[in-house]
């Protein structure tokens, strides 16, 4: 734990614009800001996740302020005891804890970074990187989608680094469109591990190549399957432990996605009050994040030449396999088009994925 006593750079007023919030978040390098009133009384917090949700919902030109974005019920403490701090941080699974006086004046921020003792894992990993990236438009027509870069690092390289950092080193990469370019690029990076390239002569769908992993390795450990065109920062080891703990045959990684309607909505008619209108409601969804843990045994009688992931999940459910999901949180974005790429670039430049 560390105690941040120089807190001025982390404080914003409730009327602060999104542009200023982004700038302060980038300079603060902690992934949190505290919203205070004119007397420095705590009234809310803004995390990098809050900003990501706002930008994903309303785009890069969102005209938002701190009051709209902030968490109005933040976790805080009046205690000055280090053991109390640690207990709250662990129980709430948070990385920052504001310490306030009895009148809610902010005194300091406690920062906590869990130790990450990574053990090498023998699981088969498959990264799906065979798509054409048609939705990216003409600007990227000559670049295989996995090789599109953000701050000089390609999308597939970011996925590979995340996987290796969690101890998964047995990596296969499923390729189809412009496979030679991708292989040449990855070989030039001189990783310490050798990738197994699965070349699809004809597209096998978004999950077809997973069956190539069944007999490749001398292990029955679950397969970790990921898309190459996602940007994420999550604890894959915790995800894996969740999959094992629940004894799922497949566990689907999901991410939080919020969408704010630009209109008022008639929700219902109240007998006493008449029509009930909700102004610009926010709808929240758990979306498929393109990350899965799948047990090998559950795949053996499903082998097919072409299969999309949604159909694979349907087949597994039809076979009475256990299907569950794991919330990856908000540090995730699918790079589906140029607009989402611009958002991802903004996230990385503003340290919103640290």
VENKA-V53894 format. One record per backbone hydrogen bond with DSSP energy under -1.0 kcal/mol. NH is the residue of the N-H (numbers start at 0). CO is the residue of the C=O. Records with the same first field share a line. If there is no record, write none. Layout:
NH=CO ; CO
This chain:
1=110
3=108
6=4
9=6
10=7
11=33
15=12
17=63
20=16
21=17
22=18
23=19
24=20
25=21
26=22
27=23
28=24
32=45
33=9
34=43
35=11
36=40
39=36
41=103
42=34
43=34
44=70
45=32
47=30
50=46
51=47
52=48
53=49
54=50
55=51
56=52
57=53
58=54
61=58
63=61
65=15
66=13
68=64
69=65
70=44
76=97
84=80
85=81
86=82
87=83
88=84
89=85
90=86
91=87
93=88
96=109
98=107
99=76
100=104
103=100
105=39
106=98
107=98
108=3
109=96
110=1
111=94
117=115
120=166
124=169
125=223
126=171
127=225
128=173
135=132
136=133
139=136
140=137
142=139
146=143
147=144
149=152
152=149
154=147
155=145
157=153
158=154
159=155
160=156
161=157
162=158
163=159
164=160
166=163
167=162
168=120
170=168
171=124
172=195
173=126
174=197
176=129
178=175
181=177
182=178
183=179
184=180
185=181
186=182
187=183
188=185
189=186
195=170
197=172
199=174
206=306
207=306
209=206
210=207
211=208
212=209
213=210
222=293
223=123
224=291
225=125
226=289
227=127
230=332
232=330
235=233
238=234
239=235
240=236
241=237
242=238
243=239
244=240
245=241
247=242
248=321
249=321
250=292
251=323
252=290
253=325
254=286
255=328
256=284
258=282
260=280
264=277
266=275
269=273
273=269
275=267
277=264
282=258
284=256
286=254
288=252
291=224
292=250
293=222
294=248
298=295
301=298
306=203
311=307
312=308
313=309
314=310
315=311
316=312
317=313
318=314
319=316
320=315
323=249
325=251
327=253
331=329
332=230
334=228
335=333
340=336
341=337
342=338
343=339
344=340
345=341
346=342
347=343
348=344
349=345
350=347
351=346
